[in-house]
Amino acid sequence: MGQALGANALDQIFRTARTRNGWTDEPVTPDDMRAIYDLAKMGPTSANISPARFVWVASPEGREKLAALAIPGNAPKVRQAPVTVIIGHDLDFAEKVPQLFPHNPGAKDWFEDPHFARTAAFRNGSLQGAYLMLAARALGFDCGPMSGFDNAGVDAEFFAGTRIESNFICSIGHGTDQNLFERSPRLTFEEACRIV
């Protein structure tokens, strides 16, 4: 049975964590990227389908290509961050279901309907993107998720020749308070929830 995390951990992951717009020069190394992914991949998905695919855009050339596809307000964030991850989902994820769900060899057939498969890929890939952010925060990094970019352009530039579609992007590194907004309000339990 699990135990509640301490207040400091909850602050780091949720309560005092902020969406960062500015970044220090401290790098995010390939070992850091692997550690973040290796923690995030443990989050659950439907039938363990794991449709998310991640492109870690760390090189100056890659960052410039991605920044050129972002809206003007997001481009400087991509250029400054040590790495920005493109979170996508593979529409051909079912090909890996026999590997990922071996106790039910027929599970691949559950996703024969293209509409259902697309919905499953988007839903579960979004979950995995959130897990990636939580893993990064848990390991001491800051995140700057963004949705303001040209999805079709990103797909053509970074996912050409595949059936992977981009969902959102997220800068990861050690954030600064540059352009940090006051925390926005959240809905109360009563506004967002019902118990039935």
C-alpha positions as a Markdown table, in Angstrom:
| # | Residue | x | y | z |
|---|---|---|---|---|
| 1 | Met | 0.0 | 0.0 | 0.0 |
| 2 | Gly | 1.3 | 3.4 | -0.9 |
| 3 | Gln | 2.1 | 6.2 | 1.5 |
| 4 | Ala | 1.4 | 9.9 | 1.0 |
| 5 | Leu | 4.3 | 11.9 | -0.3 |
| 6 | Gly | 5.7 | 14.6 | 2.1 |
| 7 | Ala | 4.7 | 18.3 | 1.7 |
| 8 | Asn | 8.0 | 19.2 | 0.1 |
| 9 | Ala | 7.5 | 16.6 | -2.7 |
| 10 | Leu | 3.9 | 17.7 | -3.3 |
| 11 | Asp | 5.1 | 21.3 | -3.5 |
| 12 | Gln | 7.8 | 20.5 | -6.0 |
| 13 | Ile | 5.4 | 18.5 | -8.2 |
| 14 | Phe | 2.2 | 20.5 | -7.9 |
| 15 | Arg | 1.7 | 23.3 | -5.4 |
| 16 | Thr | 4.6 | 25.6 | -6.0 |
| 17 | Ala | 5.7 | 24.3 | -9.4 |
| 18 | Arg | 5.2 | 26.8 | -12.1 |
| 19 | Thr | 5.1 | 26.9 | -15.9 |
| 20 | Arg | 8.4 | 28.5 | -16.7 |
| 21 | Asn | 9.0 | 31.0 | -19.5 |
| 22 | Gly | 12.7 | 31.7 | -18.9 |
| 23 | Trp | 15.6 | 29.3 | -18.5 |
| 24 | Thr | 19.1 | 29.1 | -17.0 |
| 25 | Asp | 22.1 | 27.9 | -19.1 |
| 26 | Glu | 22.3 | 24.7 | -17.1 |
| 27 | Pro | 22.0 | 21.8 | -19.6 |
| 28 | Val | 19.7 | 18.8 | -19.7 |
| 29 | Thr | 21.9 | 15.9 | -20.6 |
| 30 | Pro | 21.0 | 12.8 | -22.5 |
| 31 | Asp | 21.3 | 10.9 | -19.2 |
| 32 | Asp | 18.8 | 13.4 | -17.7 |
| 33 | Met | 16.4 | 12.9 | -20.7 |
| 34 | Arg | 16.7 | 9.1 | -20.2 |
| 35 | Ala | 16.0 | 9.3 | -16.5 |
| 36 | Ile | 12.9 | 11.5 | -17.1 |
| 37 | Tyr | 11.6 | 9.1 | -19.7 |
| 38 | Asp | 12.4 | 6.0 | -17.7 |
| 39 | Leu | 10.3 | 7.4 | -14.8 |
| 40 | Ala | 7.4 | 8.7 | -17.0 |
| 41 | Lys | 7.1 | 5.4 | -19.0 |
| 42 | Met | 5.8 | 3.7 | -15.8 |
| 43 | Gly | 2.6 | 5.7 | -15.8 |
| 44 | Pro | -0.5 | 3.6 | -16.8 |
| 45 | Thr | -2.1 | 3.7 | -20.2 |
| 46 | Ser | -5.1 | 1.7 | -21.6 |
| 47 | Ala | -3.9 | -1.9 | -22.1 |
| 48 | Asn | -0.4 | -0.5 | -21.7 |
| 49 | Ile | -0.5 | 0.7 | -25.3 |
| 50 | Ser | 2.0 | 3.5 | -24.7 |
| 51 | Pro | 1.4 | 5.4 | -27.9 |
| 52 | Ala | 3.4 | 8.6 | -27.0 |
| 53 | Arg | 6.5 | 9.3 | -28.9 |
| 54 | Phe | 9.0 | 12.0 | -27.8 |
| 55 | Val | 11.4 | 14.1 | -29.7 |
| 56 | Trp | 13.9 | 15.8 | -27.5 |
| 57 | Val | 14.9 | 18.9 | -29.4 |
| 58 | Ala | 18.2 | 19.9 | -27.9 |
| 59 | Ser | 20.5 | 21.0 | -30.7 |
| 60 | Pro | 20.7 | 24.7 | -31.7 |
| 61 | Glu | 19.6 | 23.7 | -35.2 |
| 62 | Gly | 16.7 | 21.7 | -34.0 |
| 63 | Arg | 15.6 | 24.4 | -31.6 |
| 64 | Glu | 15.6 | 26.9 | -34.4 |
| 65 | Lys | 13.5 | 24.7 | -36.6 |
| 66 | Leu | 11.0 | 24.2 | -33.8 |
| 67 | Ala | 11.0 | 27.9 | -32.8 |
| 68 | Ala | 10.2 | 28.8 | -36.4 |
| 69 | Leu | 7.0 | 26.7 | -36.2 |
| 70 | Ala | 5.9 | 28.2 | -32.9 |
| 71 | Ile | 3.7 | 31.2 | -32.4 |
| 72 | Pro | 5.7 | 34.4 | -31.9 |
| 73 | Gly | 5.2 | 34.4 | -28.1 |
| 74 | Asn | 6.5 | 30.8 | -27.8 |
| 75 | Ala | 9.5 | 31.0 | -30.2 |
| 76 | Pro | 11.9 | 32.7 | -27.7 |
| 77 | Lys | 11.0 | 30.1 | -25.0 |
| 78 | Val | 12.0 | 27.3 | -27.4 |
| 79 | Arg | 15.2 | 29.0 | -28.4 |
| 80 | Gln | 16.3 | 29.7 | -24.8 |
| 81 | Ala | 15.3 | 26.3 | -23.2 |
| 82 | Pro | 18.0 | 23.7 | -23.1 |
| 83 | Val | 15.6 | 21.2 | -24.5 |
| 84 | Thr | 12.0 | 21.2 | -25.7 |
| 85 | Val | 10.2 | 17.9 | -26.1 |
| 86 | Ile | 7.7 | 17.3 | -28.8 |
| 87 | Ile | 5.0 | 15.0 | -27.4 |
| 88 | Gly | 3.3 | 13.0 | -30.2 |
| 89 | His | 1.3 | 9.9 | -30.5 |
| 90 | Asp | 1.8 | 7.1 | -32.9 |
| 91 | Leu | -1.3 | 6.1 | -34.8 |
| 92 | Asp | 0.4 | 2.7 | -35.5 |
| 93 | Phe | 0.8 | 2.1 | -31.8 |
| 94 | Ala | -1.1 | -1.2 | -32.1 |
| 95 | Glu | 1.8 | -2.8 | -33.8 |
| 96 | Lys | 3.6 | -2.8 | -30.4 |
| 97 | Val | 0.6 | -4.1 | -28.4 |
| 98 | Pro | 1.7 | -7.8 | -28.6 |
| 99 | Gln | 5.0 | -6.7 | -27.1 |
| 100 | Leu | 3.5 | -4.4 | -24.4 |
| 101 | Phe | 0.4 | -6.5 | -23.5 |
| 102 | Pro | 1.8 | -10.1 | -24.0 |
| 103 | His | -0.7 | -11.9 | -21.7 |
| 104 | Asn | -3.5 | -11.1 | -24.3 |
| 105 | Pro | -2.1 | -11.7 | -27.8 |
| 106 | Gly | -5.4 | -10.7 | -29.4 |
| 107 | Ala | -5.5 | -7.2 | -27.8 |
| 108 | Lys | -4.0 | -5.7 | -31.0 |
| 109 | Asp | -7.3 | -6.4 | -32.7 |
| 110 | Trp | -9.1 | -4.1 | -30.3 |
| 111 | Phe | -7.7 | -1.1 | -32.2 |
| 112 | Glu | -8.7 | -2.1 | -35.8 |
| 113 | Asp | -11.2 | 0.7 | -36.0 |
| 114 | Pro | -9.2 | 3.8 | -37.1 |
| 115 | His | -11.4 | 6.2 | -35.3 |
| 116 | Phe | -11.2 | 4.3 | -32.0 |
| 117 | Ala | -7.4 | 3.9 | -32.5 |
| 118 | Arg | -6.9 | 7.6 | -33.1 |
| 119 | Thr | -8.9 | 8.4 | -30.0 |
| 120 | Ala | -7.0 | 5.9 | -27.9 |
| 121 | Ala | -3.7 | 7.3 | -29.2 |
| 122 | Phe | -4.5 | 10.9 | -28.5 |
| 123 | Arg | -6.0 | 10.2 | -25.0 |
| 124 | Asn | -3.2 | 7.9 | -23.8 |
| 125 | Gly | -0.5 | 10.0 | -25.5 |
| 126 | Ser | -1.8 | 13.0 | -23.6 |
| 127 | Leu | -1.6 | 11.1 | -20.4 |
| 128 | Gln | 2.0 | 10.2 | -21.1 |
| 129 | Gly | 2.9 | 13.8 | -21.8 |
| 130 | Ala | 1.5 | 14.7 | -18.4 |
| 131 | Tyr | 3.5 | 11.8 | -16.9 |
| 132 | Leu | 6.6 | 13.2 | -18.5 |
| 133 | Met | 6.1 | 16.6 | -16.9 |
| 134 | Leu | 5.5 | 15.1 | -13.5 |
| 135 | Ala | 8.6 | 12.9 | -13.9 |
| 136 | Ala | 10.7 | 16.0 | -14.8 |
| 137 | Arg | 9.4 | 17.9 | -11.8 |
| 138 | Ala | 10.0 | 14.9 | -9.5 |
| 139 | Leu | 13.6 | 14.8 | -10.7 |
| 140 | Gly | 14.2 | 18.5 | -10.0 |
| 141 | Phe | 13.5 | 20.0 | -13.4 |
| 142 | Asp | 11.1 | 22.7 | -14.4 |
| 143 | Cys | 8.6 | 22.5 | -17.3 |
| 144 | Gly | 7.1 | 25.0 | -19.8 |
| 145 | Pro | 4.3 | 23.2 | -21.7 |
| 146 | Met | 3.0 | 24.9 | -24.8 |
| 147 | Ser | 0.3 | 24.3 | -27.4 |
| 148 | Gly | 0.9 | 27.4 | -29.6 |
| 149 | Phe | 2.7 | 25.9 | -32.7 |
| 150 | Asp | 2.0 | 24.7 | -36.2 |
| 151 | Asn | 1.2 | 21.0 | -35.7 |
| 152 | Ala | 1.2 | 20.1 | -39.4 |
| 153 | Gly | 4.6 | 21.9 | -39.8 |
| 154 | Val | 6.0 | 20.1 | -36.8 |
| 155 | Asp | 4.8 | 16.7 | -38.1 |
| 156 | Ala | 6.3 | 17.4 | -41.5 |
| 157 | Glu | 9.6 | 18.5 | -40.0 |
| 158 | Phe | 10.1 | 16.0 | -37.1 |
| 159 | Phe | 7.8 | 13.1 | -37.9 |
| 160 | Ala | 8.1 | 12.8 | -41.7 |
| 161 | Gly | 7.5 | 9.3 | -43.0 |
| 162 | Thr | 5.7 | 8.1 | -39.9 |
| 163 | Arg | 2.1 | 8.1 | -38.6 |
| 164 | Ile | 3.1 | 10.1 | -35.5 |
| 165 | Glu | 1.1 | 13.3 | -34.9 |
| 166 | Ser | 2.3 | 16.0 | -32.5 |
| 167 | Asn | 0.1 | 16.9 | -29.6 |
| 168 | Phe | 2.0 | 19.6 | -27.5 |
| 169 | Ile | 5.5 | 20.7 | -26.7 |
| 170 | Cys | 7.2 | 21.1 | -23.4 |
| 171 | Ser | 10.4 | 22.9 | -22.5 |
| 172 | Ile | 12.4 | 21.2 | -19.7 |
| 173 | Gly | 15.3 | 22.6 | -17.8 |
| 174 | His | 16.0 | 24.8 | -14.8 |
| 175 | Gly | 13.6 | 27.7 | -14.9 |
| 176 | Thr | 14.1 | 31.4 | -14.0 |
| 177 | Asp | 11.5 | 33.9 | -12.9 |
| 178 | Gln | 11.7 | 35.7 | -16.2 |
| 179 | Asn | 8.2 | 36.5 | -17.5 |
| 180 | Leu | 6.7 | 34.5 | -14.7 |
| 181 | Phe | 3.1 | 35.4 | -14.2 |
| 182 | Glu | 1.2 | 35.4 | -10.9 |
| 183 | Arg | -0.4 | 32.0 | -10.4 |
| 184 | Ser | -3.8 | 31.9 | -12.0 |
| 185 | Pro | -6.9 | 30.8 | -10.0 |
| 186 | Arg | -8.1 | 27.2 | -10.1 |
| 187 | Leu | -11.6 | 25.9 | -9.8 |
| 188 | Thr | -12.8 | 24.8 | -6.4 |
| 189 | Phe | -13.8 | 21.3 | -5.7 |
| 190 | Glu | -17.5 | 22.4 | -5.7 |
| 191 | Glu | -17.1 | 24.1 | -9.1 |
| 192 | Ala | -15.3 | 21.2 | -10.8 |
| 193 | Cys | -16.5 | 18.0 | -9.1 |
| 194 | Arg | -19.6 | 16.0 | -8.2 |
| 195 | Ile | -19.9 | 13.1 | -5.9 |
| 196 | Val | -22.6 | 10.6 | -7.0 |
